[in-house]
């Protein structure tokens, strides 16, 4: 769940305490359950103003989409979210029951029949995700992980940050992993990047198997003492010792760099750069309606191209665009962690640029302002020996 602080004032006629009870139910129960349970409280203090959720307008193999936003999604957005949920389910070895719905909503999320609190960017309840933006991989990760149960909030939100998106809604790394004391409290939004960074450390240093075990053995109501016990059982050391090693040895980098780029790298075949004698060439106009364009999200649209480098060496590229204003290119390694192996974001230029890369899987991201249709001329030269 990605959100700001709760606000009880929208519940007309309620005392603060009565409305806080309703908000607690919204944050801990499924959508259907909280609407039924809240009736006993709201019957005494007046109904809140609740907007009806929109009807489903798109359905894939794993996910349905419903929206009341006037601006249409770009051609690749809904299929991307559908494939992402399926790929995450394969990774977890479990899928949510039924077919979840992704609600892309125009108004404040707490104005609708949702479990979201005031100021939220998004939330989910296992049955659906609710948000203002698409794609919002963070909430799709929560949908996928609902199949194994909600984990300790530090771990649950950290996983959604690590395997999630790079939407520009996050602040810098701040605070300590130990600043959160559990007890069924909401996880503080400013600590989201820190939680994801800690998960990056756990996954990249100690392995995904141990992290999965940690996820399975904890829940939303797990206390800090209980969490300490699970950490001891899974990692063979005390939480304070694990955090001390993390703080001393693991490099820091922002969320958009440590994230795993899971969606961009998981279900689109990578292009080997050395399977021909010439460079990889992308020479075309990009439009929101294209099936490989995602967004619009927070005023930006983009496309991604997975590539495979067969050998260490210099990666050379020439990147031009017309119009060039606010068009950017980034190349980063697939898989998360710090320090990242990446270059960019870079502006278009006629200059041949080079950067050293190790062999492995990478993804090229080209992004531009919403409403623009840039003509892109891109040439990539791999270290093909």
C-alpha positions in Angstrom: 0.0 0.0 0.0 1.3 3.4 -1.0 -0.3 6.2 0.9 -0.1 9.3 3.0 -1.6 9.8 6.5 -5.2 8.8 7.3 -7.9 11.5 7.5 -11.2 10.9 9.4 -12.8 14.3 8.5 -14.7 13.0 5.4 -17.1 11.0 7.6 -19.9 13.5 8.1 -21.4 13.5 11.5 -18.9 11.1 13.0 -16.8 11.7 16.1 -13.1 11.5 15.5 -13.0 8.1 17.4 -15.9 6.7 15.4 -14.4 7.7 12.1 -11.0 6.3 13.1 -12.6 2.9 13.7 -13.9 3.0 10.2 -10.5 3.9 8.8 -8.9 1.1 10.7 -11.5 -1.3 9.2 -10.7 0.1 5.7 -7.0 -0.6 6.2 -7.3 -4.1 7.5 -10.4 -5.7 5.9 -11.2 -6.5 2.3 -13.4 -4.0 0.4 -16.5 -6.0 0.8 -15.9 -6.8 4.5 -15.2 -3.2 5.5 -18.3 -1.9 3.7 -20.5 -4.3 5.6 -18.7 -3.8 9.0 -18.6 -0.1 8.7 -22.4 0.1 8.5 -22.8 -0.5 12.2 -20.5 2.5 13.0 -21.7 4.8 10.2 -25.3 4.1 10.9 -24.9 6.2 14.0 -22.8 9.0 12.6 -23.8 9.4 9.0 -22.7 7.9 5.7 -19.5 9.1 4.1 -19.7 10.3 0.5 -18.7 7.3 -1.5 -18.4 7.2 -5.3 -19.2 4.0 -7.2 -16.3 2.2 -8.8 -16.2 2.1 -12.6 -17.1 -1.0 -14.6 -14.4 -3.3 -16.0 -13.4 -2.2 -19.5 -10.5 -4.5 -20.3 -9.6 -8.1 -19.4 -6.4 -10.1 -19.8 -5.3 -13.5 -18.7 -4.5 -12.5 -15.2 -6.0 -9.0 -14.5 -9.0 -6.9 -15.3 -8.8 -3.1 -15.7 -11.5 -0.6 -14.8 -11.1 3.2 -15.1 -13.1 6.4 -15.0 -10.1 8.5 -16.1 -10.8 10.4 -19.3 -7.2 10.2 -20.7 -6.8 6.8 -22.3 -4.0 4.5 -21.3 -1.2 4.0 -23.8 -1.5 0.8 -25.9 0.9 -1.3 -23.9 -0.1 -0.4 -20.4 -2.9 -2.8 -19.6 -1.2 -5.8 -21.3 2.0 -5.0 -19.4 0.2 -5.0 -16.0 -1.5 -8.3 -17.0 1.8 -10.0 -17.9 3.5 -8.5 -14.8 0.9 -10.1 -12.4 1.3 -13.4 -14.2 5.1 -13.3 -14.1 5.1 -12.4 -10.4 2.7 -15.3 -9.7 5.1 -17.7 -11.5 8.0 -16.4 -9.4 6.0 -16.8 -6.1 4.5 -20.2 -7.2 1.1 -18.9 -6.3 -1.6 -16.7 -7.8 -4.4 -14.7 -6.2 -7.8 -16.4 -6.2 -10.1 -15.3 -9.0 -9.1 -12.5 -11.3 -8.0 -9.2 -9.5 -9.1 -5.8 -10.9 -6.9 -2.8 -11.3 -9.0 0.3 -10.7 -7.5 3.5 -12.3 -9.5 6.2 -10.6 -9.9 9.9 -11.3 -10.8 11.2 -7.8 -9.3 10.8 -4.3 -9.1 7.1 -3.6 -11.0 7.3 -0.3 -14.0 8.9 -2.1 -14.7 5.4 -3.7 -15.6 2.0 -2.3 -11.9 1.2 -1.5 -9.8 0.4 1.5 -7.6 3.3 0.8 -7.0 6.2 3.2 -6.9 9.9 2.4 -3.8 11.0 0.5 -3.0 7.5 -0.9 -1.2 7.0 -4.2 -2.6 3.5 -4.2 -3.7 0.5 -2.1 -4.8 -3.1 -2.6 -6.8 -5.7 -0.7 -6.0 -9.0 -2.6 -9.1 -8.6 -4.7 -8.2 -5.4 -6.4 -5.7 -2.5 -6.7 -6.8 1.1 -6.5 -4.7 4.0 -7.7 -4.4 7.2 -9.7 -1.6 6.1 -11.9 -0.8 3.2 -14.4 1.2 1.2 -14.5 1.8 1.2 -10.7 3.9 -2.0 -10.3 4.1 -1.4 -6.5 0.4 -2.3 -6.1 0.5 -5.2 -8.6 3.3 -6.7 -6.4 0.9 -6.5 -3.4 -1.8 -8.2 -5.5 0.6 -11.0 -6.4 1.9 -11.4 -2.9 -1.6 -11.6 -1.5 -1.6 -15.2 -2.7 1.0 -16.0 0.0 -0.5 -13.7 2.6 0.4 -10.3 3.8 3.9 -10.2 5.4 5.3 -8.0 8.1 4.9 -4.4 6.8 8.6 -3.7 6.6 9.0 -6.7 4.4 5.7 -6.3 2.5 6.3 -2.7 1.5 10.0 -3.3 0.9 9.2 -6.1 -1.5 6.7 -3.9 -3.4 9.4 -1.2 -3.7 12.1 -3.6 -4.8 10.1 -5.5 -7.4 7.9 -2.5 -8.2 8.1 0.5 -10.5 10.2 3.7 -10.7 7.2 6.2 -10.6 8.4 9.5 -9.3 6.4 9.5 -6.0 9.1 8.6 -3.6 11.5 10.6 -1.5 15.2 9.9 -0.8 16.5 7.1 1.4 16.0 8.2 5.0 15.5 6.7 8.5 16.5 3.3 9.8 15.0 -0.1 9.3 14.7 -0.2 13.1 12.5 2.9 13.1 9.4 0.8 12.6 8.2 -1.2 15.6 5.4 -3.2 14.1 2.4 -3.9 16.4 0.0 -3.8 13.4 0.7 -0.1 12.6 0.7 1.3 9.1 4.2 1.5 7.6 5.3 5.1 7.4 5.4 6.3 3.8 8.8 8.2 4.2 10.4 4.8 5.1 9.2 3.0 1.9 12.5 3.6 0.0 14.5 2.4 3.0 12.4 -0.7 3.3 13.0 -1.5 -0.4 16.7 -0.9 0.0 16.8 -3.3 2.9 15.0 -5.9 0.8 17.5 -5.4 -2.0 20.2 -6.2 0.6 18.4 -9.3 1.9 17.8 -10.7 -1.7 21.1 -9.8 -3.2 23.3 -10.7 -0.2 21.4 -13.6 1.4 19.3 -14.9 -1.4 15.7 -15.1 -2.6 14.9 -18.4 -0.8 15.6 -17.0 2.6 13.6 -13.8 1.8 10.6 -16.0 0.7 10.8 -17.9 4.0 10.9 -14.6 5.9 7.8 -13.4 4.0 5.9 -16.7 4.6 6.5 -16.7 8.3 5.4 -13.2 9.1 2.1 -11.2 8.7 0.7 -7.7 9.1 -0.1 -8.3 12.8 3.4 -9.7 13.5 5.0 -7.8 16.5 8.5 -6.6 16.4 9.5 -9.2 19.0 8.0 -11.9 16.8 9.7 -10.5 13.7 13.0 -10.7 15.6 12.4 -14.3 16.3 11.6 -15.1 12.6 14.8 -13.3 11.5 16.8 -15.3 14.0 15.3 -18.6 12.7 15.7 -17.7 9.0 19.1 -15.9 8.9 20.8 -17.4 12.0 21.5 -14.0 13.5 19.8 -11.3 15.5 17.9 -8.5 13.7 20.3 -5.9 15.1 23.3 -7.8 13.8 21.7 -8.2 10.3 20.8 -4.5 10.2 24.3 -3.5 11.4 25.9 -5.5 8.6 23.4 -3.9 6.1 24.2 -0.4 7.3 28.0 -0.9 7.2 28.5 -3.0 4.1 25.7 -2.3 1.6 26.1 0.7 -0.7 23.2 3.2 -0.8 21.5 4.2 -4.0 17.9 5.6 -4.7 14.9 3.4 -5.3 14.8 3.9 -9.1 18.4 2.4 -9.2 18.1 -0.5 -6.7 14.8 -1.8 -8.0 14.9 -5.1 -9.8 13.3 -3.8 -13.1 11.4 -7.0 -12.9 8.6 -6.1 -15.4 10.9 -4.6 -18.0 13.2 -7.7 -18.0 10.9 -10.7 -17.3 8.6 -11.4 -20.1 9.9 -9.7 -23.3 12.7 -11.6 -25.1 16.0 -9.8 -24.9 17.8 -8.8 -28.1 21.3 -10.1 -28.3 23.6 -7.2 -29.5 26.0 -9.5 -31.3 23.7 -11.7 -33.4 24.4 -9.6 -36.5 27.3 -7.8 -37.9 25.7 -4.4 -37.5 24.4 -2.4 -34.5 20.9 -2.5 -32.9 18.9 0.2 -34.7 15.7 1.7 -33.5 14.4 4.3 -36.0 10.7 5.2 -35.6 8.1 7.5 -34.3 6.6 6.6 -30.9 2.9 7.2 -30.1 0.8 6.5 -27.0 -1.4 4.2 -29.0 1.6 1.9 -29.8 1.4 -1.6 -28.2 4.9 -1.2 -26.7 4.3 2.3 -25.2 3.4 2.6 -21.5 1.8 5.4 -19.5 0.8 8.1 -19.4 2.0 8.3 -15.8 2.7 11.5 -14.0 3.1 13.3 -17.3 5.5 10.8 -18.9 5.3 8.0 -21.5 8.0 5.4 -22.3 9.0 2.2 -24.0 11.6 -0.4 -23.0 13.9 -2.7 -25.0 15.6 -5.6 -23.2 19.1 -6.4 -24.6 21.7 -9.1 -23.9 25.4 -8.4 -23.8 27.4 -11.5 -24.5 30.8 -10.2 -23.4 32.3 -7.5 -21.2 33.3 -4.3 -23.0 32.3 -0.9 -24.1 28.7 -0.3 -25.1 28.5 2.5 -27.7 25.4 4.4 -28.7 24.1 7.4 -30.6 20.7 8.6 -29.4 18.8 11.4 -31.3 15.2 12.5 -31.1 12.9 15.1 -32.6 11.5 16.9 -30.8 14.3 16.4 -28.2 12.9 18.4 -25.3 12.6 16.3 -22.1 13.3 13.0 -24.1 15.6 10.7 -22.1 17.4 7.4 -22.4 18.6 5.1 -19.6 20.4 1.8 -19.8 20.5 -0.4 -16.7 21.2 -3.9 -15.7 18.3 -6.3 -15.1 18.1 -7.4 -11.5 18.3 -5.0 -8.5 20.8 -3.9 -6.0 23.4 -1.3 -5.3 25.6 0.0 -6.7 23.6 -0.2 -10.0 25.2 -0.9 -13.4 23.6 1.8 -15.5 24.0 5.0 -17.5 21.5 7.9 -17.7 19.1 9.4 -17.9 20.8 11.0 -20.9 19.4 13.7 -23.3 19.6 13.2 -27.1 22.8 14.0 -28.8 24.6 13.4 -32.1 27.7 12.4 -30.2 28.8 8.7 -30.0 28.8 7.9 -26.3 30.4 4.9 -24.7 30.2 3.2 -21.3 31.8 0.0 -19.9 29.4 -2.8 -19.1 29.8 -6.4 -18.0 28.2 -9.2 -19.8 24.6 -9.7 -18.8 20.9 -8.7 -19.3 20.1 -5.0 -19.6 17.1 -2.9 -20.5 17.0 0.3 -22.5 14.3 2.8 -21.5 13.3 5.8 -23.7 10.8 8.2 -22.1 9.2 11.5 -23.2 6.5 13.9 -22.1 2.8 12.9 -22.3 1.2 14.0 -25.6 4.5 14.1 -27.5 5.2 11.8 -30.4 9.0 11.8 -30.7 10.9 10.5 -33.8 13.7 8.5 -32.3 17.0 7.5 -34.0 19.0 5.1 -31.8 22.0 2.9 -32.7 23.6 0.6 -30.2 27.0 -1.0 -30.7 27.8 -4.0 -28.5 31.3 -5.3 -27.5 31.1 -8.1 -30.1 34.8 -8.8 -30.3 
